[in-house]
Amino acid sequence: MLTRPFAQVPAWRWRGSVRHDLAVVGGGIAGASLAYALARAGAKVLVLERETAFRDRVRGEQLHCWGVAEARLLGLHELLRAQGGHEVRLWSSRVGGLPSGSPRDLVDTTPHRLPALNFHHPEMQEVVLQAAEAAGAEVRRGVVVQGVTPGQRPLIRVRTPGGANEEFDTRLVVGADGRNSACRGWGGFQVHREPDRMIVAGALMHGYGAPTDRITSIMDPAGGRLSFSAPLSRGRCRSYFAWFDVAGSHGRRRLAGPRSLADFAAGSIAAGAPSEWFASAELIGPIASFPGADNWVPNPYRDGMALIGDAAASSDPSFGAGLSLALGDARSLRDRLLANEDWEVAAREYAAEHDGRYGAVRRITGWIRTLFLDPRPEAVALRARALPRIVADPSRRVDYVGLGPLAPSDDAARRRLFGEDEG
Ligand SMILES: Cc1cc2nc3c(=O)[nH]c(=O)nc-3n(C[C@H](O)[C@H](O)[C@H](O)COP(=O)(O)OP(=O)(O)OC[C@H]3O[C@@H](n4cnc5c(N)ncnc54)[C@H](O)[C@@H]3O)c2cc1C
């Protein structure tokens, strides 16, 4: 039996019936989480995912504590923990120019009192998409969405694995098709892009020597580099190396393929990772690098189409916010759709909420990038003022790891971080 409000399709929207209340384009963490949460609430959900088996695309594998809290609100936390998740309680952070203290205990020091959660991305996608199907969503794999016609009753055109064309109409289309979203174009959304700054490379390794009981973040502001390692289950570790693209190569200088492991290691070591960490490291997945510049759609709802996850806003992977933002989008859209029978209003409310959440993350990560990763002279001058004050009073730092978008990000917070609140 359907629960309200899905049992009552508002008569003003259309006459007749639709097979699905909503159709989700893309079964990544954003789309699958939303499908899971809404199917559990009784909605008729269709998920269209082009991959028949998920592969390692070198994506996010470390979920911040505030993202774990979102997973909990979606009812996904236990599932992720039980099926391949690796909880990590400690966070070790080193910034060149600052004294390094003992690792932070995330459970003791974050408002949600939760550890971070790491997982291998393709395994996590499989777990969440299967959970959505088990909750009642209709999941079509190997299906490529080829177009969406927005409107009061949006229409989706797909190519099936057998090469046939099919169409679906629905009440709401949710574009969850990732950082190269085609839904953005089909919906006529305006896309904003920051200038390219960081290039982010990732490698999956076995036998990597970083401590397995903590996440390790090492930032080298003078060199504009960072090394980040997230231990996963079964002795695996996802390591990222990112560098500030001072020369403006816009991602043309790429790390790709197994032969680039030596460059990946050299860059990570230059950023501050001990060389012995690589002594027994074996590459067990692809190496790939990506331009890190944020790109986003302001107000990601219009004309029967909502965007979530990277399709709505792809944030600089250097700061590992994407998974948490994707879960936040799924939670927020689920809540709004369940609370309001008028989905036009509900989706507009979601879009406004999304802009607030993502805007805060963009502001905060922009400050962190300037202060801890930008090697250019203007940033050096800002650091000379800010770092001694942060050392004297660590509460000046913005608690991005613990609070994410809930951390204060107004002008007063910025001035405190940059030490501009003192004469
Ligand atoms: C190098 C790197 C490191 C990162 N590290 C972190 C990290 O440590 N922590 C973190 O939180 N985030 C990180 N991120 C970001 C994180 O990976 C993304 O934010 C997250 O995966 C977004 O999920 P999504 O569901 O929106 O998109 P995706 O995971 O891209 O899912 C989109 C899905 O849509 C499907 N699809 C696309 N087009 C179509 C179509 N036409 N028809 C049918 N299906 C389609 C795709 O097959 C895919 O399954 C990182 C990103 C990168 C690039």
The ligand as a Tripos MOL2 file, in Angstrom:
@<TRIPOS>MOLECULE
LIG
   53    58     1     0     0
SMALL
NO_CHARGES

@<TRIPOS>ATOM
      1 C1         39.7480   12.0490   -7.8350 C.3       1 LIG1
      2 C2         38.5060   12.2260   -7.0130 C.ar      1 LIG1
      3 C3         38.5680   12.0260   -5.6380 C.ar      1 LIG1
      4 C4         37.4510   12.2140   -4.8440 C.ar      1 LIG1
      5 N1         37.5430   12.0010   -3.5040 N.ar      1 LIG1
      6 C5         36.4670   12.1890   -2.7200 C.ar      1 LIG1
      7 C6         36.5040   11.8650   -1.3280 C.ar      1 LIG1
      8 O1         37.5060   11.3870   -0.7890 O.2       1 LIG1
      9 N2         35.3910   12.0890   -0.5890 N.ar      1 LIG1
     10 C7         34.2550   12.5910   -1.1480 C.ar      1 LIG1
     11 O2         33.2830   12.8170   -0.4230 O.2       1 LIG1
     12 N3         34.1590   12.8230   -2.4670 N.ar      1 LIG1
     13 C8         35.2240   12.6380   -3.2660 C.ar      1 LIG1
     14 N4         35.1190   12.8090   -4.6160 N.ar      1 LIG1
     15 C9         33.8220   13.2230   -5.1900 C.3       1 LIG1
     16 C10        32.8420   12.0400   -5.2870 C.3       1 LIG1
     17 O3         33.4430   10.9480   -5.9460 O.3       1 LIG1
     18 C11        31.6190   12.4980   -6.0480 C.3       1 LIG1
     19 O4         31.1470   13.6880   -5.4670 O.3       1 LIG1
     20 C12        30.5090   11.4510   -6.0150 C.3       1 LIG1
     21 O5         30.9610   10.2470   -6.5670 O.3       1 LIG1
     22 C13        29.3030   11.9820   -6.7890 C.3       1 LIG1
     23 O6         28.3300   10.9750   -6.8670 O.3       1 LIG1
     24 P1         27.1510   11.0890   -7.9190 P.3       1 LIG1
     25 O7         26.2250    9.9680   -7.6190 O.co2     1 LIG1
     26 O8         26.6260   12.4700   -7.9480 O.co2     1 LIG1
     27 O9         27.8630   10.8920   -9.3350 O.3       1 LIG1
     28 P2         28.5280    9.5810   -9.9630 P.3       1 LIG1
     29 O10        29.2040    8.7700   -8.9360 O.co2     1 LIG1
     30 O11        29.3640   10.0470  -11.1060 O.co2     1 LIG1
     31 O12        27.3020    8.7370  -10.5050 O.3       1 LIG1
     32 C14        26.6480    9.0820  -11.6930 C.3       1 LIG1
     33 C15        26.0460    7.8200  -12.2940 C.3       1 LIG1
     34 O13        25.2630    8.1850  -13.4150 O.3       1 LIG1
     35 C16        25.4700    7.2370  -14.4310 C.3       1 LIG1
     36 N5         25.1540    7.9160  -15.7020 N.ar      1 LIG1
     37 C17        25.7540    9.0150  -16.2050 C.ar      1 LIG1
     38 N6         25.1770    9.3620  -17.3670 N.ar      1 LIG1
     39 C18        24.1970    8.4630  -17.6070 C.ar      1 LIG1
     40 C19        23.2400    8.2960  -18.6540 C.ar      1 LIG1
     41 N7         23.1710    9.1360  -19.7070 N.pl3     1 LIG1
     42 N8         22.3710    7.2610  -18.5820 N.ar      1 LIG1
     43 C20        22.4090    6.4090  -17.5070 C.ar      1 LIG1
     44 N9         23.2900    6.5280  -16.4960 N.ar      1 LIG1
     45 C21        24.1690    7.5490  -16.5390 C.ar      1 LIG1
     46 C22        26.9350    6.8510  -14.3030 C.3       1 LIG1
     47 O14        27.2050    5.5990  -14.8780 O.3       1 LIG1
     48 C23        27.1200    6.8520  -12.7860 C.3       1 LIG1
     49 O15        26.8960    5.5820  -12.2070 O.3       1 LIG1
     50 C24        36.2280   12.6050   -5.4390 C.ar      1 LIG1
     51 C25        36.1500   12.8060   -6.8220 C.ar      1 LIG1
     52 C26        37.2750   12.6110   -7.6040 C.ar      1 LIG1
     53 C27        37.1800   12.8150   -9.0880 C.3       1 LIG1
@<TRIPOS>BOND
     1     1     2 1
     2     2     3 ar
     3     2    52 ar
     4     3     4 ar
     5     4     5 ar
     6     4    50 ar
     7     5     6 ar
     8     6     7 ar
     9     6    13 1
    10     7     8 2
    11     7     9 ar
    12     9    10 ar
    13    10    11 2
    14    10    12 ar
    15    12    13 ar
    16    13    14 ar
    17    14    15 1
    18    14    50 ar
    19    15    16 1
    20    16    17 1
    21    16    18 1
    22    18    19 1
    23    18    20 1
    24    20    21 1
    25    20    22 1
    26    22    23 1
    27    23    24 1
    28    24    25 2
    29    24    26 1
    30    24    27 1
    31    27    28 1
    32    28    29 2
    33    28    30 1
    34    28    31 1
    35    31    32 1
    36    32    33 1
    37    33    34 1
    38    33    48 1
    39    34    35 1
    40    35    36 1
    41    35    46 1
    42    36    37 ar
    43    36    45 ar
    44    37    38 ar
    45    38    39 ar
    46    39    40 ar
    47    39    45 ar
    48    40    41 1
    49    40    42 ar
    50    42    43 ar
    51    43    44 ar
    52    44    45 ar
    53    46    47 1
    54    46    48 1
    55    48    49 1
    56    50    51 ar
    57    51    52 ar
    58    52    53 1
@<TRIPOS>SUBSTRUCTURE
     1 LIG1         1 GROUP 0 **** ****
